[in-house]
Amino acid sequence: MGAGLSGMRTVPLSAESRNELSALFPPERRHLDPSGCWPYASDNSRREAPPDAVVFPTALKEIVALVRWANKHRVPLTPRGLGSNTTGASVPVAGGVVVSLERLARIVSFHPADRLLVAEAGVPNRRIQDVARGAGLLWPPDPTSAAYATVGGNLATHASGPHAARYGASRRYVLGLTAVSGAGTVVRTGARTEKNSVGYDLTDLLVGSEGTLAIIVEATLALVPRPAGRTSLRACYKGVREAVAAVLRLRALTHGPAVCELLDGAALGLVAPDLAPPVPAGAGALLLVDVEEDPRLLEAVTRLHEEALGGEGLLDLRRAHDEPERETLWAARRALSPALRRLASGKVNEDVAVPASRLPELIGHLEDLAARTGLRIVSFGHVANGNLHVNILHDADDADDRGRAAEAASVLFARVLDLGGTLSGEHGVGLAKAPYLPWQIDAETRGVMASVKAVFDPAGILNPGKVLGVPAAPRPA
Ligand SMILES: Cc1cc2nc3c(=O)[nH]c(=O)nc-3n(C[C@H](O)[C@H](O)[C@H](O)COP(=O)(O)OP(=O)(O)OC[C@H]3O[C@@H](n4cnc5c(N)ncnc54)[C@H](O)[C@@H]3O)c2cc1C
């Protein structure tokens, strides 16, 4: 049973609570019938548990009233953006009400001179990027899912994306939040300034809290200047160790890569036959690097990148000279997800991260794991931050195979933690990693987290069963 689930109702809503809920939301902004609720039972994790109701607030005061109603009737609330997370974080496992923020989706104000934008939680990331681009600006968190992930979901998961190579993850690009705690209190955090030394930093606390402490209603986002010059480089190496050595050289540049993605040998093998220009025979890893700079610096900085990419094991280095060429170089990365889907009916997809210098050891562990289990393991990802997406492929209809894949994931987690790494670089904990969180965060520290949870959400109504309070999985030797 998850944190805050104790005493929580998982039975259908009473007639009285349904009537009260109906009075809070007009019919076109609520579902109380199973068929309307069903699409909100699952997320991209493919786990599912139907809610009793779904509501679509469009104003702060509606969320306050909803949270007070939920406390009165002890009904779980599961905040939801667009359900693109991979960990089951927005699956309503305890029933209750899904709070879909998708219609709270206005850009409140945009201040290019101050490089900030105020947005409601349900604005899709892609819209933020489009508005910012118009003024030569960029919001650095750019998950590959930008078109179907919200600002609220991005902040709740502390998401990032390819541009994290240069800019890091979302926490650095939010100046303040308006949120409603699980107690129904309106919490206004931060300031509209880039520097702010007043009070406890509740913004940082709420970012990454996965809807377990408060419902994010509005965010003040910090933007950065968007470099007008861009080029892409594609480097093929003999093996993944040589590619990782090049990544460490790139990390030493003062004007380092904006984006740096790795495909290991297995990933490259999947897409190589379709690539143009072709990948040289014997290539066992590929790096895709974007250089983004002021056009006056672009050539010099690109050359520094080419130098860093050179070195032992480099088989081929290409530079895109225009956008169509750039698209061609990036085709490898884009082809990967569909190719993986064709290859196996099941995949355990983890987004572990290790300190960059430990990447070679992580690669060694992955090779051992594949050899020992006989499972196909395909890895790629935002490698400049030590973050790898490890895909453990298996037959989803074969219970033995599924068991072996789950066992392999738990060995992977143990090795990653031995290397000083983290279970998740960007996807968060949700349901899927909750049993492993105690491996990374000790009991005393979890106790402090539980106390924080009790302050924000005393009745435990917000997103029960996620992140904290789940019994630890047995840890392999
Ligand atoms: C193809 C694909 C590519 C992806 N690429 C990336 C990537 O590059 N980088 C990356 O980091 N992630 C990536 N993701 C994962 C996912 O898109 C992110 O986790 C995203 O931030 C989730 O946003 P969402 O709006 O869909 O939130 P949801 O999935 O609906 O919710 C995620 C979590 O946030 C909580 N939440 C949502 N909105 C609020 C709110 N307003 N207040 C409080 N809590 C809230 C939910 O309760 C849940 O715990 C990818 C997913 C897919 C399917």
Ligand as a Chemical Component Dictionary entry (heavy atoms), coordinates in Angstrom:
data_LIG
# 
_chem_comp.id                   LIG 
_chem_comp.type                 NON-POLYMER 
_chem_comp.pdbx_formal_charge   0 
_chem_comp.three_letter_code    LIG 
# 
loop_
_chem_comp_atom.comp_id 
_chem_comp_atom.atom_id 
_chem_comp_atom.alt_atom_id 
_chem_comp_atom.type_symbol 
_chem_comp_atom.charge 
_chem_comp_atom.model_Cartn_x 
_chem_comp_atom.model_Cartn_y 
_chem_comp_atom.model_Cartn_z 
_chem_comp_atom.pdbx_ordinal 
LIG C1  C1  C 0 7.973  9.346  -27.106 1  
LIG C2  C2  C 0 8.277  9.914  -25.742 2  
LIG C3  C3  C 0 9.436  10.639 -25.575 3  
LIG C4  C4  C 0 9.762  11.155 -24.327 4  
LIG N1  N1  N 0 10.913 11.864 -24.209 5  
LIG C5  C5  C 0 11.236 12.398 -23.015 6  
LIG C6  C6  C 0 12.450 13.163 -22.880 7  
LIG O1  O1  O 0 13.211 13.365 -23.835 8  
LIG N2  N2  N 0 12.728 13.669 -21.657 9  
LIG C7  C7  C 0 11.889 13.485 -20.579 10 
LIG O2  O2  O 0 12.198 13.992 -19.499 11 
LIG N3  N3  N 0 10.754 12.767 -20.686 12 
LIG C8  C8  C 0 10.400 12.229 -21.862 13 
LIG N4  N4  N 0 9.232  11.507 -21.973 14 
LIG C9  C9  C 0 8.377  11.287 -20.786 15 
LIG C10 C10 C 0 7.212  12.309 -20.611 16 
LIG O3  O3  O 0 6.855  12.917 -21.830 17 
LIG C11 C11 C 0 7.551  13.349 -19.566 18 
LIG O4  O4  O 0 7.623  12.722 -18.302 19 
LIG C12 C12 C 0 6.564  14.531 -19.461 20 
LIG O5  O5  O 0 7.145  15.511 -18.630 21 
LIG C13 C13 C 0 5.186  14.169 -18.924 22 
LIG O6  O6  O 0 4.292  15.250 -19.174 23 
LIG P1  P1  P 0 2.704  15.016 -19.213 24 
LIG O7  O7  O 0 2.053  16.335 -19.382 25 
LIG O8  O8  O 0 2.369  13.982 -20.211 26 
LIG O9  O9  O 0 2.440  14.506 -17.730 27 
LIG P2  P2  P 0 1.701  13.166 -17.244 28 
LIG O10 O10 O 0 2.328  11.996 -17.874 29 
LIG O11 O11 O 0 0.245  13.332 -17.377 30 
LIG O12 O12 O 0 2.063  13.191 -15.682 31 
LIG C14 C14 C 0 3.366  12.938 -15.232 32 
LIG C15 C15 C 0 3.446  13.175 -13.728 33 
LIG O13 O13 O 0 3.267  14.550 -13.461 34 
LIG C16 C16 C 0 2.140  14.759 -12.587 35 
LIG N5  N5  N 0 1.511  15.979 -13.057 36 
LIG C17 C17 C 0 1.104  16.283 -14.325 37 
LIG N6  N6  N 0 0.631  17.527 -14.361 38 
LIG C18 C18 C 0 0.712  18.023 -13.087 39 
LIG C19 C19 C 0 0.368  19.250 -12.479 40 
LIG N7  N7  N 0 -0.149 20.258 -13.175 41 
LIG N8  N8  N 0 0.600  19.401 -11.161 42 
LIG C20 C20 C 0 1.148  18.412 -10.445 43 
LIG N9  N9  N 0 1.492  17.226 -10.962 44 
LIG C21 C21 C 0 1.277  17.037 -12.270 45 
LIG C22 C22 C 0 1.307  13.504 -12.712 46 
LIG O14 O14 O 0 0.555  13.272 -11.540 47 
LIG C23 C23 C 0 2.382  12.457 -12.908 48 
LIG O15 O15 O 0 2.932  12.148 -11.659 49 
LIG C24 C24 C 0 8.882  10.954 -23.209 50 
LIG C25 C25 C 0 7.696  10.253 -23.389 51 
LIG C26 C26 C 0 7.391  9.736  -24.638 52 
LIG C27 C27 C 0 6.102  8.985  -24.799 53 
# 
loop_
_chem_comp_bond.comp_id 
_chem_comp_bond.atom_id_1 
_chem_comp_bond.atom_id_2 
_chem_comp_bond.value_order 
_chem_comp_bond.pdbx_ordinal 
LIG C1  C2  SING 1  
LIG C2  C3  SING 2  
LIG C2  C26 DOUB 3  
LIG C3  C4  DOUB 4  
LIG C4  N1  SING 5  
LIG C4  C24 SING 6  
LIG N1  C5  DOUB 7  
LIG C5  C6  SING 8  
LIG C5  C8  SING 9  
LIG C6  O1  DOUB 10 
LIG C6  N2  SING 11 
LIG N2  C7  SING 12 
LIG C7  O2  DOUB 13 
LIG C7  N3  SING 14 
LIG N3  C8  DOUB 15 
LIG C8  N4  SING 16 
LIG N4  C9  SING 17 
LIG N4  C24 SING 18 
LIG C9  C10 SING 19 
LIG C10 O3  SING 20 
LIG C10 C11 SING 21 
LIG C11 O4  SING 22 
LIG C11 C12 SING 23 
LIG C12 O5  SING 24 
LIG C12 C13 SING 25 
LIG C13 O6  SING 26 
LIG O6  P1  SING 27 
LIG P1  O7  DOUB 28 
LIG P1  O8  SING 29 
LIG P1  O9  SING 30 
LIG O9  P2  SING 31 
LIG P2  O10 DOUB 32 
LIG P2  O11 SING 33 
LIG P2  O12 SING 34 
LIG O12 C14 SING 35 
LIG C14 C15 SING 36 
LIG C15 O13 SING 37 
LIG C15 C23 SING 38 
LIG O13 C16 SING 39 
LIG C16 N5  SING 40 
LIG C16 C22 SING 41 
LIG N5  C17 SING 42 
LIG N5  C21 SING 43 
LIG C17 N6  DOUB 44 
LIG N6  C18 SING 45 
LIG C18 C19 SING 46 
LIG C18 C21 DOUB 47 
LIG C19 N7  SING 48 
LIG C19 N8  DOUB 49 
LIG N8  C20 SING 50 
LIG C20 N9  DOUB 51 
LIG N9  C21 SING 52 
LIG C22 O14 SING 53 
LIG C22 C23 SING 54 
LIG C23 O15 SING 55 
LIG C24 C25 DOUB 56 
LIG C25 C26 SING 57 
LIG C26 C27 SING 58 
# 
